[in-house]
């Protein structure tokens, strides 16, 4: 037994001198001090020794264990200090270098432009209302006088959550909700995100933002609509804007119109942005259809009104001179820094 203890101590010292890294040190520790290690294996052997020798042999085993534990502790401490020194060398900080400039976050250009539009409408007496992004087919289509076979109802254009609910395809979905819970005069603008199942390109996206306008009162006329839209654009761009109006069809207005403004890029001479027409389409609108007024709980014999809607990204493209609508959604910090 004495010979075995001495041999284990000699083998440990020999292996200890050959250790090169922490991995080897861990293996050495397990081999000699582990639950099934060589030193732990000595204790059960005491039962085979003579009774008078067991006390002295136990003391030798404990002495060996203490020596091995201390040598292993010193070994680990040495390698840890080496590893820490390497890390410090690799992660050394040059305190003479200038610090990194902290940049403050800013509002997204779409949000900034939307706030400008809303402020302009507030100057014209409009308040702000909001509607749900997920809505029923009734508020998005049926209640707005869309016939059941209208192309906009097809799955190719609209994201349906289930047969009766969808991601709204326009902010017009809020019109009936406002009529149901408000008494004329009603004068609101409704900003929000809309969703359409379209191909993503430089001029279209599957989600974008709109501002809907709605004005209902007694004796509201088509002339009121034209005057409101002209005044809005003049105030937004802070100059007189050349405009034109074209007849158009939308199920929820009658008569309907589309509004164009002179291309701000080429000043009407014709360019790629305006498709060489000199004009840019900015919104659609018209007089609220009598059937929509009835669906909103209002008597079309007593009240009339107008509604219009415009895409914020399209307007921001004109205002900022951006030629690709996708840039607003890509979160490219180089693009956003320009604003």
C-alpha positions in Angstrom: 0.0 0.0 0.0 2.9 2.4 0.9 4.5 1.6 -2.5 1.2 2.3 -4.4 0.8 5.7 -2.7 4.4 6.6 -3.5 4.0 5.5 -7.1 0.8 7.6 -7.5 2.6 10.7 -6.1 5.5 10.2 -8.5 3.2 9.7 -11.5 1.3 12.8 -10.6 4.5 14.9 -10.4 5.6 13.5 -13.7 2.4 14.3 -15.5 2.1 17.7 -13.7 5.4 18.9 -15.4 4.0 18.1 -18.8 0.7 20.1 -18.6 0.4 22.7 -21.4 -3.0 24.2 -21.0 -6.3 24.4 -19.0 -7.7 21.4 -20.9 -4.9 19.2 -19.8 -5.0 20.5 -16.3 -8.7 19.6 -16.1 -7.9 16.1 -17.2 -5.2 15.7 -14.7 -7.5 16.9 -11.9 -10.2 14.4 -12.9 -7.7 11.6 -13.1 -6.4 12.0 -9.6 -9.1 13.9 -7.6 -12.3 12.8 -9.4 -14.9 10.6 -7.7 -13.4 7.6 -9.6 -9.9 9.1 -9.5 -6.7 7.3 -8.4 -6.6 8.9 -4.9 -10.3 8.3 -4.3 -9.7 4.7 -5.2 -7.1 4.3 -2.4 -9.6 4.7 0.5 -11.6 1.5 -0.2 -8.2 -0.4 -0.2 -7.7 0.3 3.5 -9.9 -2.5 4.5 -7.4 -4.9 3.0 -4.5 -3.5 5.2 -3.6 -4.7 8.7 -5.7 -3.0 11.3 -2.6 -1.4 13.0 -1.5 0.1 9.6 -4.8 1.6 8.6 -4.4 4.9 10.6 -0.9 5.6 9.2 -2.0 4.7 5.7 -5.1 6.9 5.9 -2.9 9.8 7.0 -0.6 9.2 4.0 -3.5 9.2 1.6 -4.9 12.4 3.0 -1.4 14.0 2.8 -1.2 12.9 -0.8 -4.6 14.4 -1.5 -3.7 17.7 0.1 -0.5 17.9 -2.0 -2.3 17.1 -5.2 -5.1 19.6 -4.5 -2.6 22.4 -3.8 -0.5 21.7 -6.9 -3.7 21.5 -9.1 -4.9 24.8 -7.6 -1.6 26.5 -8.3 -1.7 25.0 -11.9 -5.1 26.4 -12.6 -4.3 29.8 -11.2 -1.2 30.0 -13.4 -3.1 29.1 -16.6 -6.0 31.4 -15.7 -3.6 34.3 -15.3 -2.1 33.4 -18.7 -5.5 33.4 -20.3 -6.5 36.7 -18.7 -3.3 38.2 -20.0 -3.9 37.0 -23.5 -7.5 38.4 -23.4 -6.2 41.8 -22.1 -3.7 41.9 -24.9 -6.3 41.1 -27.5 -8.9 43.5 -26.1 -6.5 46.3 -25.3 -8.2 49.7 -25.6 -6.2 52.6 -26.9 -7.4 55.4 -24.6 -5.8 58.0 -26.8 -8.3 57.3 -29.6 -11.2 59.7 -30.0 -14.6 58.6 -28.6 -17.4 57.4 -30.8 -20.0 60.1 -31.5 -23.4 59.2 -30.2 -26.2 59.9 -32.7 -29.7 60.8 -31.6 -32.7 59.0 -33.2 -35.1 61.0 -35.3 -38.6 60.6 -36.6 -39.1 58.5 -39.7 -39.6 60.7 -42.8 -43.1 59.2 -43.3 -44.1 60.1 -39.8 -42.6 63.6 -40.2 -44.5 64.2 -43.4 -47.7 62.7 -42.0 -47.5 65.1 -39.1 -47.1 68.0 -41.5 -50.2 66.9 -43.4 -52.3 66.5 -40.2 -51.2 69.9 -39.0 -52.3 71.4 -42.3 -55.7 69.8 -42.1 -56.1 71.0 -38.5 -55.6 74.5 -39.9 -58.5 73.9 -42.1 -60.7 72.8 -39.2 -60.3 69.0 -39.4 -59.9 66.8 -36.3 -58.1 63.4 -36.3 -59.7 60.0 -36.0 -58.3 56.4 -36.2 -59.7 53.1 -37.2 -58.7 49.4 -36.9 -56.2 47.8 -39.2 -58.1 44.5 -39.1 -61.8 45.1 -40.0 -64.9 43.3 -41.3 -65.8 43.1 -45.0 -68.8 45.2 -44.2 -66.9 48.3 -43.1 -64.2 47.9 -45.7 -66.4 47.1 -48.7 -70.1 46.3 -48.4 -71.1 49.3 -46.3 -69.1 51.6 -48.7 -71.3 50.5 -51.6 -68.9 48.0 -53.1 -70.9 45.5 -55.1 -70.2 41.9 -54.4 -68.5 41.4 -57.8 -66.2 44.5 -57.5 -62.6 43.6 -58.4 -61.2 45.1 -55.2 -63.0 42.3 -53.3 -60.9 39.6 -55.0 -58.2 37.8 -53.1 -55.6 39.2 -55.6 -56.0 42.6 -54.1 -57.0 42.1 -50.4 -55.4 40.2 -47.6 -58.2 38.2 -45.9 -57.9 37.0 -42.3 -61.0 34.8 -42.8 -64.0 35.0 -45.1 -65.5 37.9 -43.1 -62.5 39.8 -41.9 -59.5 41.4 -43.6 -56.5 43.7 -43.4 -58.1 47.0 -44.5 -57.3 48.0 -48.0 -58.0 51.7 -47.4 -58.6 54.0 -44.5 -62.2 54.5 -45.8 -63.1 51.6 -43.5 -63.5 54.2 -40.7 -66.1 56.4 -42.5 -69.1 54.4 -41.3 -67.8 54.0 -37.8 -67.5 57.8 -37.5 -71.0 58.4 -39.0 -72.5 55.8 -36.6 -71.0 57.5 -33.5 -71.0 61.2 -34.4 -73.6 63.8 -35.4 -72.9 66.3 -38.2 -71.1 68.5 -38.7 -68.3 65.9 -39.1 -64.9 67.1 -40.3 -62.1 64.5 -39.7 -59.0 63.1 -41.3 -58.1 59.5 -40.7 -54.4 58.5 -41.0 -53.3 54.9 -40.9 -51.6 51.9 -42.5 -53.3 50.0 -45.4 -52.5 46.6 -47.0 -52.9 45.4 -50.5 -51.8 42.2 -52.2 -49.7 43.9 -55.0 -46.3 43.4 -56.6 -43.6 45.4 -54.8 -42.0 47.9 -57.2 -40.6 51.4 -57.2 -44.1 52.8 -57.1 -46.1 50.3 -55.1 -45.9 48.2 -52.0 -47.9 45.6 -50.0 -48.4 48.1 -47.2 -48.4 51.8 -47.2 -50.0 54.7 -45.4 -53.1 56.8 -46.3 -54.9 59.9 -45.0 -58.7 59.8 -45.5 -60.7 63.0 -45.3 -64.4 63.2 -44.5 -66.7 66.2 -44.2 -70.4 65.9 -43.7 -72.9 68.7 -42.9 -75.9 70.4 -44.4 -75.5 71.9 -47.8 -71.9 70.6 -48.4 -71.2 71.1 -52.1 -68.8 69.9 -54.8 -67.2 73.3 -54.8 -66.4 72.9 -51.1 -64.4 69.8 -51.9 -62.5 71.5 -54.7 -61.7 74.5 -52.6 -60.6 72.4 -49.6 -58.2 70.3 -51.7 -56.7 73.3 -53.4 -56.1 75.1 -50.1 -54.6 72.0 -48.5 -52.0 71.6 -51.2 -51.1 75.3 -51.3 -50.6 75.3 -47.5 -48.7 72.1 -47.5 -46.1 73.2 -50.1 -46.3 76.8 -48.9 -46.9 78.1 -52.5 -49.5 78.2 -55.1 -49.8 74.7 -56.7 -51.1 74.2 -60.2 -53.9 71.6 -60.0 -56.4 69.8 -62.3 -59.4 67.6 -61.6 -60.6 64.7 -63.6 -63.8 62.7 -63.4 -63.4 59.2 -61.9 -65.4 56.4 -60.3 -65.3 55.1 -56.7 -68.2 53.1 -55.3 -68.5 55.2 -52.2 -68.7 58.6 -53.9 -70.9 60.2 -56.5 -69.7 62.1 -58.5 -66.1 61.0 -58.1 -62.8 62.8 -59.1 -59.1 62.4 -59.2 -56.8 65.3 -58.5 -53.5 65.9 -60.2 -50.8 68.5 -59.3 -48.1 69.8 -61.5 -45.0 67.6 -61.3 -42.7 69.2 -58.7 -39.6 67.5 -60.3 -39.9 68.9 -63.8 -42.3 71.8 -63.1 -44.7 70.4 -65.7 -42.2 70.0 -68.6 -42.4 66.1 -68.4 -40.0 63.6 -66.8 -39.7 60.0 -65.8 -41.4 60.5 -62.5 -44.6 62.0 -64.1 -44.3 59.6 -67.1 -43.7 62.7 -69.3 -47.2 64.1 -68.7 -46.2 67.0 -66.5 -48.8 65.9 -64.0 -48.8 63.7 -60.9 -52.0 62.0 -59.5 -52.2 62.7 -55.8 -55.7 61.6 -54.6 -59.1 60.4 -55.3 -62.4 61.6 -53.8 -65.9 62.9 -54.4 -69.2 63.5 -52.8 -70.2 60.8 -50.3 -72.7 58.4 -52.0 -76.2 58.7 -50.6 -76.2 54.9 -49.9 -73.1 55.3 -47.8 -74.8 58.1 -45.8 -77.8 55.8 -45.2 -75.5 52.9 -44.1 -73.9 55.4 -41.6 -77.4 56.3 -40.2 -77.7 59.7 -41.9 -80.4 61.0 -44.1 -79.0 62.0 -47.5 -82.0 64.3 -48.0 -80.8 66.3 -45.0 -77.0 65.9 -45.1 -74.3 65.8 -47.8 -70.6 65.6 -47.7 -67.3 64.8 -49.4 -64.5 62.3 -48.9 -61.0 61.9 -50.3 -58.0 59.7 -49.7 -54.3 60.0 -50.6 -51.2 57.8 -50.2 -48.7 59.3 -47.8 -45.7 57.6 -49.4 -46.6 59.0 -52.8 -46.9 62.5 -51.4 -43.7 62.1 -49.5 -41.9 61.0 -52.7 -43.0 64.3 -54.3 -42.2 66.4 -51.2 -38.7 64.9 -50.6 -37.8 64.0 -54.2 -37.6 60.3 -53.5 -37.9 58.1 -56.6 -38.4 54.6 -55.0 -41.2 54.0 -52.6 -39.4 50.9 -51.2 -36.7 53.1 -49.6 -39.2 54.2 -46.9 -39.6 50.6 -45.6 -36.1 49.2 -45.9 -34.7 51.0 -42.8 -31.4 51.8 -44.6 -29.7 54.1 -42.1 -27.9 55.9 -45.0 -31.3 56.8 -46.5 -32.9 57.8 -43.2 -30.0 60.0 -42.2 -30.9 62.3 -45.1 -33.9 63.4 -43.2 
